[in-house]
Amino acid sequence: MILDMVKQWINRIKKSSFIKSVLSLSSGVLIGQVILTLSTPVISRIYTASDMGDYTLIVSNANIIIAVSALGMLTVFMLPKEDTEARELCRLVTLCSLFICSICVGFLYLISPYWKLLDTEGVSYSAALIVLWIYVTSYIINNICYAYANRLKLYKVLFWNPIIGAVVNMGLSILFGFMGLGFIGYTVASIISVLANIIHVIKHVNPYSEIPDNKKIGYMSLLKSYSRFPKYQMPSNLVSNIANQIPLRILSDAFSSSVLGYYSMVNKIMSLSTSLLAVPINRVYFQEASKRYREGDDIGEFAFRILESSIKIAILPIAILMVFGRWIFKIVLGAQWEQAGAYAAVLGIYFLIGFCSSCLSGSFVIIGKNSWSLISASANAVIGILLFALINIFTGISEWTFLFVMSVSFTIERIFENGVFFYYTGFDLRRYVIFVVRLVVIPFILAYFIQLSILKFMH
């Protein structure tokens, strides 16, 4: 009986190009994450929570500049029918990114006597801006290279990409940590690993290779053809990243860099399911859904099946971390990280619905509803402003209460956002609501109360 089920499962994989593509990408990501996870107990002992907090500030602010520099066009490379047009888009986005990022960082340096974007504890402001510029440009170029390789379905190349990045990141992070470089060492290790990924992809396929003159469209014509991206997607990404920045700022300013560091660590651990499964699924989903939509096929049912199948895998590890997080973090990462593990209990539903959103990321772009991306980002910004007001009105509020309110607020917004996408595709919304209640809300409530019961029993 079991043998027959295994054979059916293997046959299903062989027949499904989608599953094979996801397995190819996710297995590489899995190995990469295993490498990083094995190094985490060492890294957590040679870097402080403050180092992690400063790194989080660099990355979160970098995402704001990335949103502007890339013109919101990092998801555009799957859409053209011709590879030459996709390559020309690669060049356009890269040139715009280098120019705009340089302007932004230069401006931030000029106004530094009056206002500073970053307030890192372990490095000077000038050094932090240089690191910021390198991080932004390398991140954008890496995404462009990866997207073009994904367009060409070079899954064997993309299988090795996260493994190479993980090995480089792990090795250099440990080396720089023992050298006592702190935040700057941790950040530089991350940047060098991204550069290694870029070199690896370009070695196999170059998105910047020469384009025949008769195939060139022209940058201005491309900008006109894809104007909905700078018009809607860029402000959407910008507003979204600013909205994401607000809670991080609150955690750092209202509480401490250490609290932000704890949050960063629980974010890193609880996002493993997203890295391992949701991101590879989304990269294949975006490619396949774009193709189906161009051909006039229904993508609502297709998207829901992917979502339903994937979350059944992600729900178990997130639930385990919600219930036993404080003890798992203490044993694996060290006693100083027990507080981070405790945060998992109130953040579980946030990461679970975040997993769902990551699987279907870019859906509004596929169906040409970029304006809804902007609406959703604006809603996130409003939530961030309300959270800022909350922390200022109720000055004695604890980080626990803040994290709970933040988690529930952003979860509701993401549930609504995904629902709007399914509405536009004509999908039965009742099935989506039942899915959310059954596989998101109920598991969160059960896990939360199980953890409370364990704590009461222990005391």
Salt bridges, closest charged atoms under 4 A:
ASP83 OD1 - ARG151 NE 2.79
GLU210 OE1 - ARG91 NH2 3.94
ASP213 OD1 - LYS216 NZ 3.52
GLU288 OE2 - ARG292 NE 3.08
GLU295 OE2 - LYS291 NZ 3.37
GLU301 OE1 - ARG431 NH1 2.95
GLU308 OE2 - ARG438 NH2 3.48
ASP428 OD1 - ARG430 NE 3.30
